[in-house]
Amino acid sequence: MYVIPLLLAAACGGGDSEPAARADSGLDAPDRLVEVQPEQIYRIGGFDAPEWATFGDPDNVAFDARGHLFILDGQTNVVTEVDANGEFVRTIGRPGEGPGELSSPFGFTVTPEGGVAVFDLGHRGWVVFDAEGEYVENVQVDMGEVGLPGGDVVPHPAGGAVGSIGGRIRMSSGGPPSDDGAEEAPSRPVVYFALNSADSSRVVYSAWDMPEPPEGEQQSLSTEGGASIQLRMPVLRAFEPGLHSAVLPDGRVAVVDSVGYRVKVVDLTGAVTTVLERPVAPTPVTEGIQEQERERQLTELAERESSGGTMIMIGGGGSSRTQAGGMNEMLRGRIESMIFAEEIPVIERMAADPQGRIWVQRSSGEPGVDGITDLITVDGDYLGSLPADGPRIPSAFGPNGLHVRIERDEFDVPTLVVERMPAEIG
């Protein structure tokens, strides 16, 4: 399952030790590759897994302070908890639309107190469970005003969670978007999400954005319930700069929204306290690169088509499901006619681990080819770079150097691999 934000025209129906100082440890130092060998702790999932560990869509994972791993399976609509040895503990939530039930989970986080908060499209907000796995409350989010959280939502020491909004969403039902004179919300905000009804969500940082691409042609799709949806999506533009955010141990938030190598560090008031830069230039987009990117995206679309299934579409104040076939035809047309930014952004992804190291995954400058991953600190130290064929930014970081990554076999069956990184790198 994957989610497409739409423009709807009309709708019907431990390890805290400091590394030794080096003469070349500043951010302007030349690239220095470092070899790291993570220690494997356990593996769960795979073809012969027990029933509780047979996952379909386990891409959302998180650790708590004890090293317990939580896995949100988007196909079963439950969260599975395993202990620090990989042994089953319990499931949290269940499929459904009532209190404590999940109908369309889109992402989740583990709270500082050890509870679980799941963002559920069906409930239009967070479904919150305590540290015992018991349902507490729903905390609604105005998806038109605040937006829809992206994939990397992480807990904040203040009690909420921080993440970038997962796409630009303008919604209307029964006609074109209205203009009531109200000030438009930032199109690419980083948001502090409240995870209890006594707190309030707020924008932490308003990201830089490229001018909007032109609108595409209006098309019609049918939902699973037989209703017709008229929709219009913007023209697809490749190599737009991503919006990446990560919470640092002191509560500040690292943000990337630039084409160049620039990591901004902001506090919860939005004040920029530090800017971390390295002298790495973006790659100009040539005609050859354009053709490579078209072929790469068409190949990915073909792989998704082979899996069939449905898609969730967001818009018109809610969400609906549609068969993938019609949407795939629209996506194919968008890829074939897509436009391009002038440069490939330097940074593809960014995250921070509990030790305070900022992981900066760089573009290789060639579509579909991995680049190296820099490790830097908020104090401006360059710890070195992991090679392109070395460890990547994991799916989640845990305490004492733990992290988890997801492998898939030739039949697309997932296995979660939990490893421990060295306390010192570089």
C-alpha positions as MATLAB code, in Angstrom:
seq = 'MYVIPLLLAAACGGGDSEPAARADSGLDAPDRLVEVQPEQIYRIGGFDAPEWATFGDPDNVAFDARGHLFILDGQTNVVTEVDANGEFVRTIGRPGEGPGELSSPFGFTVTPEGGVAVFDLGHRGWVVFDAEGEYVENVQVDMGEVGLPGGDVVPHPAGGAVGSIGGRIRMSSGGPPSDDGAEEAPSRPVVYFALNSADSSRVVYSAWDMPEPPEGEQQSLSTEGGASIQLRMPVLRAFEPGLHSAVLPDGRVAVVDSVGYRVKVVDLTGAVTTVLERPVAPTPVTEGIQEQERERQLTELAERESSGGTMIMIGGGGSSRTQAGGMNEMLRGRIESMIFAEEIPVIERMAADPQGRIWVQRSSGEPGVDGITDLITVDGDYLGSLPADGPRIPSAFGPNGLHVRIERDEFDVPTLVVERMPAEIG';
ca = [
       0.000    0.000    0.000;
       1.229    3.509   -0.716;
      -0.348    6.916   -0.319;
      -0.792    9.626   -2.948;
      -1.589   13.215   -1.807;
      -4.029   14.666   -4.346;
      -5.415   17.987   -5.488;
      -9.145   17.248   -5.716;
     -11.172   19.380   -8.069;
     -14.451   17.617   -7.210;
     -15.489   14.550   -5.257;
     -18.514   12.270   -4.967;
     -19.410    9.972   -2.154;
      24.600    4.405   26.007;
      27.767    5.046   23.924;
      28.107    8.770   24.614;
      31.914    8.941   24.602;
      33.499   11.715   22.519;
      35.699   10.798   19.542;
      39.323   11.869   19.641;
      40.051   15.214   17.961;
      41.621   15.147   14.511;
      43.348   17.839   12.489;
      40.913   17.168    9.612;
      37.758   16.968   11.721;
      36.165   20.231   10.551;
      33.270   20.246    8.124;
      35.501   21.658    5.387;
      37.794   18.607    5.562;
      38.016   16.372    2.466;
      35.942   13.191    2.376;
      37.438   10.423    4.510;
      35.888    6.960    4.236;
      35.579    4.923    7.423;
      34.794    1.215    7.635;
      32.164    0.151   10.170;
      31.092   -3.411   10.970;
      27.794   -3.467   12.869;
      27.217   -6.387   15.246;
      24.076   -8.363   14.423;
      21.828   -8.854   17.469;
      18.833  -10.710   15.984;
      16.648  -11.135   12.898;
      12.877  -11.500   12.784;
      10.576  -12.158    9.845;
      11.367  -13.897    6.598;
       9.839  -16.828    4.760;
       9.886  -19.344    7.652;
       8.956  -16.894   10.430;
       6.378  -17.787   13.114;
       2.928  -16.329   12.550;
       3.487  -13.324   14.833;
       6.609  -12.353   12.825;
       5.098  -12.779    9.357;
       4.981   -9.157    8.253;
       3.490   -7.715    5.077;
       4.292   -3.994    5.254;
       6.611   -3.366    8.248;
       8.292   -0.191    6.990;
       7.375    1.824   10.113;
       9.555    0.764   13.066;
      10.776    2.382   16.284;
      12.634    1.550   19.511;
      11.845    2.547   23.085;
      14.430    3.413   25.744;
      14.755   -0.258   26.781;
      15.674   -1.384   23.290;
      12.271   -2.955   22.621;
      11.369   -2.819   18.933;
       7.891   -1.809   17.754;
       6.721   -2.697   14.227;
       3.656   -1.163   12.592;
       2.387   -3.501    9.885;
       0.286   -1.544    7.407;
      -1.374   -4.734    6.155;
      -2.565   -6.110    9.495;
      -3.221   -2.758   11.224;
      -1.468   -3.728   14.455;
       1.774   -2.782   16.208;
       3.970   -5.719   17.264;
       6.366   -5.308   20.199;
       9.472   -7.476   20.681;
      11.981   -7.297   23.516;
      15.710   -6.547   23.370;
      16.396  -10.205   22.459;
      13.898  -10.303   19.606;
      11.263  -12.243   21.567;
       7.567  -11.512   21.064;
       5.967   -9.386   23.787;
       2.495   -8.410   22.513;
       0.485   -6.662   19.824;
      -0.964   -3.183   20.320;
      -4.184   -2.069   18.658;
      -6.386   -4.086   16.344;
      -8.102   -3.587   12.985;
     -11.297   -1.559   13.070;
     -12.737    1.917   13.320;
     -13.558    2.135   17.024;
     -11.570    3.383   20.027;
      -8.126    1.781   20.124;
      -8.606    0.339   16.628;
      -6.710    1.146   13.435;
      -8.227    1.359    9.950;
      -5.608    3.155    7.817;
      -2.391    3.553    9.832;
       0.070    5.836    8.090;
       2.929    6.086   10.573;
       3.693    6.005   14.263;
       6.139    6.887   17.008;
       7.079    5.650   20.469;
       6.461    8.349   23.065;
       9.112    9.420   25.623;
       7.064    7.600   28.293;
       7.202    4.327   26.350;
       3.714    4.477   24.877;
       2.784    4.249   21.204;
       1.052    6.869   19.049;
      -0.212    5.780   15.616;
      -1.265    8.292   12.979;
      -4.418    6.777   11.496;
      -6.122    8.265    8.450;
      -9.419    6.697    9.464;
      -9.369    8.555   12.777;
      -7.841   11.678   11.194;
      -5.142   11.915   13.825;
      -3.177   10.051   16.456;
      -4.456    6.957   18.248;
      -2.524    6.932   21.523;
      -1.682    3.926   23.721;
       0.135    3.965   27.060;
       3.254    2.032   28.080;
       1.055   -0.981   28.927;
      -0.408   -1.032   25.419;
      -3.800    0.216   26.592;
      -5.779    2.718   24.541;
      -5.710    6.256   25.980;
      -7.282    8.708   23.510;
      -7.488   10.029   19.981;
      -5.722   13.312   19.230;
      -7.125   14.729   16.020;
      -5.046   16.615   13.449;
      -6.484   19.095   10.971;
      -4.901   17.595    7.846;
      -5.914   20.616    5.795;
      -4.352   23.136    8.191;
      -1.485   21.232    9.836;
      -0.986   18.562    7.176;
      -0.171   14.894    7.016;
       2.998   13.699    8.760;
       5.679   12.148    6.576;
       7.451    8.863    7.179;
      10.135   10.020    9.626;
       8.264   11.122   12.743;
      10.369   10.866   15.907;
       9.636   11.557   19.576;
      10.621   14.847   21.165;
      11.733   15.222   24.821;
       8.907   17.740   25.375;
       6.394   14.891   24.988;
       5.227   15.217   21.403;
       6.743   14.133   18.107;
       8.454   16.038   15.299;
       8.282   15.361   11.589;
       8.036   17.032    8.234;
       4.716   17.208    6.432;
       4.487   14.442    3.854;
       3.552   16.477    0.781;
       1.686   19.570   -0.314;
      -2.044   19.012    0.085;
      -4.775   21.382   -1.027;
      -8.241   19.986   -0.650;
     -11.763   20.871   -1.706;
     -14.994   18.986   -2.255;
     -17.562   19.758   -4.918;
     -15.606   22.482   -6.701;
     -12.295   24.287   -7.036;
     -10.328   25.219   -3.921;
     -11.848   28.206   -2.173;
     -10.038   31.431   -1.352;
     -11.466   32.881    1.840;
      -8.683   35.405    2.294;
      -7.064   33.475    5.126;
      -3.289   33.271    5.217;
      -2.144   30.017    3.617;
      -0.282   27.567    5.842;
       3.367   26.891    4.947;
       3.524   24.412    2.089;
       6.491   22.530    3.604;
       6.455   22.875    7.380;
       8.259   20.847   10.019;
       5.703   20.304   12.772;
       5.736   19.497   16.460;
       2.760   17.127   16.786;
       0.846   17.030   20.056;
       0.330   13.472   21.295;
      -2.147   14.337   24.044;
      -5.191   16.587   24.127;
      -3.588   18.984   26.639;
      -0.755   19.857   24.230;
      -0.992   21.644   20.874;
       0.618   21.019   17.504;
       2.646   23.841   15.994;
       4.957   24.628   13.112;
       8.608   24.506   14.140;
      10.147   25.516   10.829;
       8.786   26.718    7.475;
      10.952   25.175    4.773;
      12.152   26.758    1.565;
      10.257   25.517   -1.462;
      10.580   25.747   -5.221;
       7.818   27.518   -7.178;
       4.794   25.313   -7.748;
       4.916   23.331  -11.009;
       1.971   23.801  -13.389;
      -1.198   21.816  -12.800;
      -1.822   18.707  -14.859;
      -4.966   17.695  -16.665;
      -8.086   16.685  -14.740;
      -8.798   12.955  -14.749;
     -11.392   10.623  -13.272;
     -10.917    7.553  -11.063;
     -13.346    5.151   -9.405;
     -13.130    4.230   -5.728;
     -13.725    0.778   -4.242;
     -17.247    1.900   -3.294;
     -18.107    2.781   -6.887;
     -17.937    6.564   -6.502;
     -16.227    8.737   -9.089;
     -13.443   11.122   -8.090;
     -12.293   13.941  -10.338;
      -8.718   14.844   -9.583;
      -5.865   16.967  -10.798;
      -2.241   16.431   -9.823;
       0.634   18.867  -10.422;
       3.076   18.140  -13.206;
       5.762   15.833  -11.831;
       9.133   17.521  -11.263;
      12.213   15.398  -10.589;
      15.051   16.356   -8.252;
      13.086   18.729   -6.058;
      14.981   19.270   -2.789;
      13.647   17.025   -0.035;
      12.536   18.123    3.418;
      14.234   16.118    6.166;
      14.099   16.604    9.932;
      15.561   14.893   12.987;
      15.389   15.504   16.736;
      18.736   15.951   18.502;
      19.336   14.758   22.090;
      19.088   18.333   23.439;
      15.633   18.805   21.870;
      16.691   20.973   18.974;
      15.687   19.921   15.479;
      18.024   19.430   12.519;
      16.423   20.380    9.187;
      17.477   19.988    5.547;
      15.546   21.829    2.826;
      18.296   23.058    0.492;
      19.801   22.039   -2.834;
      23.289   22.471   -1.353;
      24.925   20.845    1.668;
      23.263   22.763    4.477;
      21.860   21.399    7.757;
      20.030   23.971    9.862;
      19.545   23.433   13.600;
      16.480   25.118   15.093;
      14.811   25.218   18.489;
      11.085   24.729   19.077;
      10.480   28.458   18.577;
      11.845   28.155   15.040;
      15.017   30.133   15.746;
      18.020   28.898   13.741;
      20.849   28.308   16.221;
      23.433   26.632   13.969;
      24.034   26.037   10.264;
      26.262   23.084    9.308;
      27.745   23.152    5.796;
      30.275   21.159    3.803;
      31.823   22.256    0.465;
      29.937   19.743   -1.700;
      28.268   21.106   -4.835;
      24.993   19.848   -6.362;
      25.103   18.020   -9.708;
      23.794   19.835  -12.819;
      20.973   17.911  -14.520;
      21.913   16.907  -18.071;
      19.744   15.327  -20.774;
      21.386   11.987  -20.026;
      20.475   12.268  -16.350;
      16.896   13.146  -17.315;
      16.572    9.982  -19.387;
      18.102    7.854  -16.623;
      15.622    9.238  -14.098;
      12.618    8.597  -16.356;
      13.704    4.988  -16.847;
      14.313    4.528  -13.118;
      10.873    5.807  -12.142;
       9.112    3.790  -14.842;
      10.889    0.650  -13.625;
       9.792    1.321  -10.044;
       6.216    1.867  -11.215;
       6.264   -1.429  -13.114;
       7.438   -3.227   -9.974;
       4.576   -1.729   -7.965;
       2.094   -2.647  -10.698;
       3.137   -6.283  -10.479;
       2.097   -6.348   -6.824;
      -1.448   -5.114   -7.633;
      -3.555   -4.049   -4.649;
      -5.110   -0.713   -3.803;
      -3.967    2.803   -3.051;
      -5.132    5.297   -0.467;
      -5.884    8.748   -1.882;
      -6.002   11.746    0.425;
      -8.149   14.756   -0.355;
     -11.588   16.295   -0.074;
     -11.241   16.298    3.703;
     -10.674   12.559    3.997;
      -9.330    9.480    2.254;
     -10.576    6.778   -0.079;
      -9.243    3.601   -1.692;
      -8.980    2.955   -5.402;
      -7.651    0.105   -7.491;
      -4.024    0.648   -8.424;
      -4.540    0.123  -12.176;
      -6.187    3.440  -12.971;
      -3.835    5.405  -10.786;
      -0.807    3.672  -12.297;
      -1.859    4.822  -15.758;
      -1.979    8.390  -14.505;
       1.399    8.030  -12.813;
       2.948    6.611  -15.971;
       1.773    9.638  -17.925;
       3.195   11.975  -15.294;
       6.592   10.252  -15.431;
       6.755   10.351  -19.225;
       5.967   14.090  -19.255;
       7.770   15.139  -16.079;
       9.958   18.208  -15.841;
      13.262   18.591  -14.010;
      14.947   20.886  -11.534;
      18.252   22.293  -12.737;
      20.374   20.483  -10.122;
      20.331   17.253   -8.138;
      20.277   18.166   -4.427;
      23.374   17.097   -2.491;
      21.452   15.548    0.422;
      19.051   12.647   -0.168;
      18.237   11.860    3.454;
      19.194   12.947    6.974;
      18.718   11.488   10.467;
      20.189   11.736   13.964;
      21.056    8.950   16.386;
      20.786    9.028   20.204;
      24.536    9.696   20.441;
      23.972   13.025   18.695;
      25.604   12.073   15.419;
      23.889   13.504   12.347;
      23.806   11.086    9.399;
      23.791   12.852    6.035;
      23.142   10.540    3.095;
      24.480   12.187   -0.055;
      23.483   11.849   -3.684;
      25.982   10.194   -6.003;
      24.867   12.534   -8.774;
      23.601    9.554  -10.793;
      19.970    8.353  -10.582;
      19.573    5.021   -8.814;
      23.201    4.913   -7.616;
      23.951    5.192   -3.890;
      26.218    7.915   -2.543;
      28.267    8.035    0.637;
      26.882    8.902    4.087;
      28.589   11.590    6.174;
      28.600   11.528    9.967;
      28.823   15.004   11.513;
      28.050   16.578   14.878;
      26.080   19.657   15.835;
      29.368   21.166   17.068;
      30.742   21.108   13.525;
      32.901   17.988   13.668;
      33.246   15.710   10.635;
      33.608   12.111   11.840;
      34.050   10.553    8.401;
      31.898    9.035    5.662;
      30.469    5.552    5.325;
      31.083    4.144    1.819;
      28.215    3.780   -0.638;
      28.227   -0.013   -0.178;
      28.440    0.285    3.624;
      25.732    0.892    6.240;
      22.976    3.267    5.174;
      20.711    5.357    7.372;
      18.690    2.674    9.172;
      14.924    2.525    9.452;
      15.185    3.419   13.155;
      17.802    4.125   15.804;
      17.668    2.705   19.330;
      19.617    3.041   22.581;
      23.198    1.834   23.036;
      23.958    1.880   19.314;
      20.996   -0.278   18.250;
      19.424    0.213   14.852;
      17.124   -1.757   12.575;
      17.120   -2.147    8.821;
      14.730   -4.038    6.551;
      15.776   -6.646    3.997;
      13.490   -8.142    1.344;
      14.109  -11.437   -0.467;
      13.377  -12.261   -4.100;
       9.711  -12.830   -3.201;
       9.517   -9.421   -1.447;
       9.214  -11.084    1.986;
      10.621   -8.709    4.628;
      13.103   -9.485    7.391;
      13.975   -7.001   10.125;
      17.664   -7.027   11.061;
      18.619   -5.466   14.398;
      22.287   -4.517   14.750;
      24.517   -2.513   17.078;
      26.820    0.197   15.758;
      30.158    0.966   17.452;
      30.057    3.690   20.096;
      32.759    5.614   18.221;
      32.978    6.123   14.478;
      35.714    8.034   12.713;
];
